Amino acid sequence: MAKPAHNANIARHLSRMARESPDRAAVITQADGVTTTFAELEARTNRYANGFLGIGIVRGMRVLVLIEPGLDFAAVVFALLKIGALPVLIDSGMGVANMLRCIRQVRPEAMIGVPRATALRLLRPRAFKSVTHVVTAGRRWLWGGHSLERLHDRSSDRFEMATFGPDDEAAILFTSGSTGPAKGVLYAHGMFDAQVRSIQTQYGIEPGEVELATFPLFALFSPAMGTTCVFPDMDFSRPGRVDPQKLVEAVHANGATSAFGSPALWLRVSDYCIEHDVTLPTLRRVLIAGAPVRWQLVERVKQFLGPESDVHTPYGATEALPVASISGEEVLRDCLEPMKAGAGTCVGRPLPGRSVKIIRISDDPISEWSDDLVVPDGQRGEIVVCGEVVTRTYCELPRATRLAKIEDHGCVWHRMGDLGYFDEQGRLWFCGRKSQRVTTTRGTMFTEPCEVVFNLHPSIARSALVGVGQRYAQTPVMVIEFREHMPSRRETKAAQADLISWARPRKPIREIQHVLFRASLPVDVRHNAKINREALAAWAETQLR
């Protein structure tokens, strides 16, 4: 097979940075205070690539990577990309049972993991029966295989990376599984390139900046943008439990100019900064994503940024990222009043290189695109997107692919599974997940508009709309998490009556006649911010019997 004229291998950006800025910091790990330059990262990556080839990890092989975010995570992933093997990245925070299901689904041929991950292979051998090559990043105990450290020490620091076209397979990234089983998403090298260009252009990120990466995927983007990636000292699988002081220290110590994180993470950081009168003047931009971003959080984060800095809320999914974006300034200036009135949450305008449409709501597969699917302007429906950052298929899941993809003469529309609409200014508004809509005898209720309105109540921290009963005849129920004091059993009935009375004159929540209280709402494992309404609906049904 002839080589493509241009090598689209995303790992080429690391080699370029090692040539152009060898002494610039590439990775900084806060936990141990170690700084690694681009030249050092390139050499480490090359040693790993040679070592992996030497033990039989070759081009096209699926390689499960279970390493904590940090220097070795970045080096191992780039080494696999240089070889042409496909890194398989699964969020370990989803729990052992879900992770094992993902491993069985994708059938990796090799794995590179920390000791507790490689030990799991002995305890649950059926999930790992496809694995023939094992590399341990750390001390080996009773299992065989290879040592990552020894592969590094015995290998050359020079390597010629594999050449790929933009449509060639690059990696398998798993969704969080927050609204259904986690699915492996097949990425191409051209997709990574398009994401990097899009992020860098949209947010004006310049070479030499410093990125605080609380989401591991951004470790792959930083070298391509010529920025330094700072891994903070945190449990990356539990962003909602992050120590905000450590994040603040990481920003100050490294002069971080950009930071990305989930709403749950930034809520903790904003609480800390406001309580301790801390500012983060070096940050030019804060990106918040992973779940709907409340305007109250945008307002809080802007308080401790510099006057020229802003918050941005990109919208997308593992299957298509980013799709749209809006600045905090625009949210607070132009969208605040409509949101308070129940319009939903504005996620901004589509980015260049994407086509975004709203189609009629359906739970059935749609095999071929037709313009007849598109609903009139302003009407709510399902959000679909096509373009250079849109994946074409799920790995080993043909039914999921049929449900989520629409063929259009060689192009693919991805059904986001989200509901929304466009306003008169061309901004996209998010109204909730399609699978979580509540269908009553009077029509459809959307989670996001209802919850944004309910959250205006001063005593409410979070709320979740769920439906109880048969589809199209569901009873809408609002489940409440309070900011401070949760009513006692004796106070519950009076508090419920007060909230229903408060909701009655407010559109779109006037139809809600049942309110339940929970000490905390269950959330997803990746961002600790998406509410698990499916679990809440099952619980609510037991409460209304």
N, C-alpha and C positions, 0 to 999 in steps of 0.2 A: 504493500500500500504506500503510495507516494506521500511524503510529508507535506503538511499544509505550508503555504508560503509564509504565514505568520504564526508564531508559536503563541497560542492563547493560554498556555499553562499559567495559572494564577501565581505559581511559585516564582515565576521569572522576576516579579517585582522585588522579591527579597534579594535576589542576585544583583539586580540593578542598583538597589540601595547600598549593598555591600561594596559595589564598585564606586558609586558616586559619593557616598558619605560613610566610609568604613568606620569612623570613630564616633559617629553619632549614636546615642543610646537607642536601642531597638526595644528592649524589654527591661522593665524594672519590677522587681518583686518586693512588695512592701514587707512581707513576713520575715525575709532574711536580709533585706537591704542590698541585694545584689543587682548590679547594673550590667547588662550584656549589650555590647555594641552590635551594629549591623554586621560587621565583619566577623565577630565572634558567633553570632547567631547563624550566619551563613555557613561557617565552618562546622558548627555543631550539627546543623541540618544535613550537611554533606556526609559527615561521619555516620549519622544514623541511616541515611539513604544507602550508603555502601554496605553497612552492616546488615540492613534488612534484605538487600539483594543477595548477600552472601548466605543467608539462611533460607532463601527460597521465597521471600515475599516479593512478588513481581507485578508487572503491569496488569491491570484489570482485576486484581485480587481485592476482595472486600476485607477490610481490616478494622476490627472493632477497637476503638480507642477509649480506654477508661482510665484517664489520667487527670488529676486535679489541674484546673487552669493555672498556668504559670509558664515558666521558661520551657520546660520539657514538653508541655502540651503544644506550644507553638512550634517547637523544633520538630517534634514527631509528626504533626500534621503536615508541615511543609515538606518533610522528608518523603512522606508517602505521596504527596502531590508531585514531587520531583520524579519519583519512580514511575508514577502513573497508576499506583494502587489507589483504591477508593477508601478514604477514611470514613468510618461509620461512627457518627456522634450521637449518643443517646444520653438524655438527662438522667443521671443516676438518682436525682431527687424524687423521681416518680415512684420509687419503691422497688423492691427486689422482684416481686411477682410481675409487675408491668414491664420491668426491664428485661426479664427473662423471656417474656412473650415477644418483645421487640427483637431480641437476639434470634429466637427461633424463626421469626418471620423473615429476617434478612439473610440468614445463614452465612455468617462471615467465615472466611477460610483461615484468618489469623486474628490474633488479639494482642494488644499491647496495653498492659494495665498495671495499676499499683497492686501491692501484695494482696489486699483484701478482695480485689476484683479477680485476680488470677486464682485465688483460693476458692472463690465461688464456683469456679469451673469444676473443682473436685466434688463439691457438695451437690451441685445440680448438673451432672454430666449430660443429661438429655438435651438441655438447651444449647450446649456447646459442642454437640457431636460433629458439627461441620468444621470445627477449628482444628487445624493441623499444625499451626505454628503459634507458639506462645512466647511472648517477651515480657518479663517482669521489670517494671520501673521501680526498683527498690530491692529489698532483701528477699531471696527465694527461701522457702522452707521445705515442704515435703513434695513439692511438684517439680517437674522437669522444665524443659524449655531453655530460654536464653535470658541473659541479663542485659538490660538496656545499657548499663554502665560499661559492661565489657565490650558490647558491640561498638560503643563509641570509642573506647580506648584502642581497639584493635583495627580501626578503619582509617582510610585516607580522608583528608578534608577537602578533596577535589572530586567533583562529580558533574557529569553532563546530564542535565535533566531531560526527561522525555518530552517530545513535541506533540502538541495536540491542536486540533481545530476547536472553534468556539462551541460546537455542538457535542463534543466528546464528553463522556461521563467524567465527573471530577470527585464527587463525594455523595454520601447519603446522610442527610440530616433528619432527625426525627422531630416531629411536632411534639408539643408538650402533653397532648392527651387531655387537655383541660375540658373539652366538650365532646369527648368520645375517645375511642382507643387511639393511642399514639400511632402515627404512620410515618414510614420512612419516605422522605422526599428526595428524589434523584436530581442532583445538581449537575449542571454542565459548566465547563471552564468559562465559557462566554458569559454565563449568568453571574459568576463571581466578578468578572470584569465590569459588567454593566452595573452591578450593585456598587462597586467601588467608585466608578465614575459618577454615578448618581448621587451618592452620599457626599462625595467631595465637592461636587458642583453646587448641590442644593444648600449646603451649610457653610460653604466657603472655607473648608478645612485646607490648610496650607502645610507643605512639607516643613518639618521642624517643630510642629506643635506636639503637645503632650496629651494623650488620651487616657482617661481613667476608665478602664474596661471592667465593668461589673457583669458583663455578659460575654462568655468565652468566644462567641463567633466573631466579635470585634477584634480579637487577636489576629484573625486572618486578614482583616481589612487594613490594620495599621501599617504594616510594611509596604503594602501597595500604595498607600497615601503618603509614605515617607514620614510617618509620625511615630513618636515613642509611645509604646503601650505599657501602662502602669497597671499591674495586677495588685489590687488592694488585699489586705489581710482580712479575708471574710470567707464564710461558707457560701459558695456560689450557688448551691442548691437551695439556700434559704435566704433570699434577698430581703424578705420581710423581717428577718431577725438580725440584720446587719448591725454592727457596732458603729453608730454614726461618727463617733469621735475618731475612729481609725480612718474612715473615709475622708473626713475633714483634714486629718493629718497628712494623708496621702496627697490631697490636692495642694496643701500648703508646701509640703516638703519638695514636691516635684514641679511646682508651678503649672499644674494641669490647666489646659486651656479648653478642654472639651470633656464631657462626661455623659455616659449613657446609663440608664437604669430603669427599673420598673417603678410604677407608682408607689408600691409598698416600700421600696427602698428610699425613694425621695421623700415620702411622708416622714420616715424616721429621721432622715437628715435635716429636713426643714424644721421638725420639732426641736432638734438639738440646736440648730443654728439660731433659731428665734429665742429659745430659752436662755442660751449662753451669749447672745448678742455677737454671734460670729458671722463674718462675711467671707465670701469666696471671690475676691476681686479678680483673680487670674482667669477664672472661667469665662470664656467668651460665649459659650453655648452649653445648655443642658438639654439632652434629648431624653424624653420620657415616653416609654412605649411598653407594650405587653398586655395592656388592658385599657379600657376607657379611662382617660385622664380628666379628672374633675377640674373645673375652673378654679375651685378653691385651692387646689394644690398648685396650679400654675401661679396663682397670686402669691402664695406663700413662698415658693422657690424664688420668684423674682425679687423678693424682699432682700435676700442676701447676696444677690449678684450685682455686678457693677452696672452703671447707668447705660452703657453701650451693649450690655449682654442681654441674652434673651433665652427663653424656654421654647423648645420646639417639640411637637408631638407627632412623630411620623406614624402613619397607619400602614399596616400590611400584615403579612403572615409568613410562616416558614416557606409556604409555596409561592409567595409573591411579595418581595420586600425590596425597597419601600414602594408603596402605591401612591400615597398622598401625604401631604404635610401642611401644618399650619403653625405659625409663631404664636407665642403667648401674648404678644402685643395685640395681634389681630383678634385673638379669642376674646380678650378682655375689652377691647374697643368696640368690636362689631357683632360678636356672637353671644354676649352674656345674657342680654334680655330675652332673645328667642329661646336659649337653653332653659332659663328659669321658667319660661312659659310652656315647656314641654316639647320643644322642637327636636330634642335628641342631643347628641354631642357632635360638634363640627370637627371634622378631621382634615379639612383643608382642600386644596386643589390638587388634582392629579399631577404627578411629576412628568417632565418631558420623557417621551419614549414609552408611555403607557396610554392605552385607550381604556376608559372606564365607562361602563354602562349600567343601567338599572333595568333588570328584567322581571317579569312577573314571578311571583312566589310559587315554587313547586318543589316537592320533595322527591320527584321522579328524575331519572337520568334524562339528559338532553343530548342526543347523539350529534346533531348538526346545528350549526348556527343559522339563525334566521332573524332578520331585522324585525319580524313580527313579535319576537320575544320582548322587545324593549317597551317599557311602559311610558306613558306621557310624562313630560317634564313636571317635576314636583311631586309625582306619585311615588309612594314607597314600594320597594321591591327588593330583589336580591342584587347585591353588588357583584359584578363580574369584571375581570380585567384581563387584557392581553398585552403583550409587549416583551421587551428584552429581558425582564427580570422574572418572567413567569415560567414556572416549571411545567413540564409536559406530562409527567407520570409519577405515580407512587411506586415504590419498590415492592414487587411481588403481591400487589393488591389490585387486581384488575377491576373488581367491583367498585372499590373506592375511587379508582381513576374514572370509571364511567360516570359515577355520581358527581364528580367534581370538575370534569373537563368537558368542553364543548369544542368539537373540531370545526374549523372555519378555513377550508381550502389551504391546508398546510399550517395554518396558525392555530393556536390553542387559547381559548378563553378559560380562565380559572374562575370557578364559582367560589367566592370567598366564604359562603355560608353565613354572611352578615347581611342584615337588612338596612336599607338607607334610601337616600334620595339626594338630588341636587337642588340647591337653592337658585335664586335668580342671578346670583353673582358667580355661579359655576363652582360653588363650594360643595363638597361632599359631606353629608351628615350621616352619622352612624346611629341606628335605632335598636341594635341588639342582634343576637344570634338567631338565625332562622329556626334552629332546633329548639330554641327556648321561648319562642313567641307563645302567647296565650290566646287560644281561640275560644271565644264564648259564643253564646247564641246570638249576641248582638254584634259580633265582629271580632277583629283581631286587635289584641293589645300588645304593644312592643315594650320590651323591658327597659331600654335605656331612657326614653322620654319619661316614663312613670317614675323611675328611680331617681333621676336628676331632680324632679319636682319634690319627691318625698324627702330627699336629702337636704332640702332647704330648711326643714324643721330643725331648730337649734339643738335639740337633744339627740338627733340621729347621726350616728357615725356612718353607717352604710345601710342600704336596703336592697332587697332582692324580690322581684316580682316572679311568682311561679304560678303554674296552673294545676289545679287538682281535678281529676275526673276525666271523662272521655273527651277525645279531641273533638272540637267544634261545639262542645257543651261544657267547657271547663269553667271552674270557679276560680276567679283571680284572687290570689292571696299575696299580701306583702309581708315579708319576713324582715324584722328590724334588728339591727345591732346598735346599741346605744353608745354614746360617747363616754359616759361615766356610769351613772347609776341605772342598773337594770331593775325594773319594777319587781317587787316581791310578789308572791302568789296572791296575797291579799289586795295588792295594788293593780294587778294585771287587768282586770275587767274595766276599771275606771280609765286606765291608761289606753287601752284599746279603743274605748268609746271616744276618748278625747282625740286620738289620731284619726279615726274615721270621720269624726265631725270636722276636723281640720282639713281633711282631704276632700270633703264633699263639694265645696265650691270651686275646686281647682281642676281644671282640665289638664291632662287626660286621666287623672286618677280618681275621678268622682264615682266610677263604677265599683271601686274596691270596697268591699264590705267586711273583709276578714283581715285582721292584722295579728301576726304572731311574733314572739320575741325569742331571740337567741343570744347567748352570751357572746358568740362570735360566729361569723359566717364562714363556711368552708371555702378554701381558695385553691387555685392550681399550684403545682409544685415548682414550675419554672419561674414565674414572676411573683408568686404569692399575692396575686391581685385579682385574677379572674375568678368570679364567684361560681361555685359549683351548684348551679340552680337545679340540675337533675337530682342531686342528693337532697337538696332542700325540698323539692317537690314531693319526693317520697316521704320525707319526714312530716311535711305539712299535712299530707293526706292522713297520717296517723293521728294528728292533733285535732282534725276536724270531725273525726268519727263520733 
